[in-house]
């Protein structure tokens, strides 16, 4: 079965617009400051390891890819 690539590209474009609007408006300021994200700031060293934030991104992207795979 051949599916059209057009609707998928439109869906990705809409998702990028929504993500951009959230970032621009400050709706994602909490991202990167979740409990479990490691932040070490010393005089000359700044280390940031966003463990929980990246787990959240992974879960959301997995759900989105699975939903797209079921409908397209």
N, C-alpha and C positions, 0 to 999 in steps of 0.2 A: 504494500500500500504506500503510495507516494503522498506525502503531506506537504502543504505549502509552507515555505519559510517566512513569508510575509507577516502573518499574525504573530509569530514568535519574535520577530525583530521589533514589531510595534509594541508588544508586551514588554520587552527588555527596555525599549526607549521610555515607555511610561514609568517603569520601575526606576530608571536612572533620573528622570525628572522629579519623581517623588522623593528619592533619596537626596538629590541636590537641594530641593526646597526645604527638607528637614534640616540639612546641614546649614544652609544659609540662614534659616530663621532661628537657629539655636536649639532646635528640638532634640538634638542628639548630644547635648553637653554632658549628659550623664555617662555617655559611652567612653570607656577608658578609665573611669573612676569607680568601677564596681568593686565590691568586696572580693578579694582574691587576686586582684591586679597588683603586681609587685612594683613599688616605686621606691627607689633609693636615691636620695639626693644628698650629696656631700659637697664640700667646697669645690672640688675640681672634677667630680664624677657624678654623672646623672645616668641611672640605669632604670629602664622602664620595661617590664615584662607583663603584657596584657593577657594573662592566662585565661581568666574568666570571660573577658570580652571576646577573645578569639574562639572559645568554646561556643559562646552564644552565636557568633557569626557562622560557625560551622553548622550548628543545628538549624539555623534559619535557612541557610543556603541548601542544606540537605532536603528540608521540607519543600522549598520552592522548586528545586530540580525534580523531586519526585512528583509534585503536583503537575508540573509542566509535562513530564513524561507520561502521565496518565491521560492528559487531555489532548496531547498533540501526537 
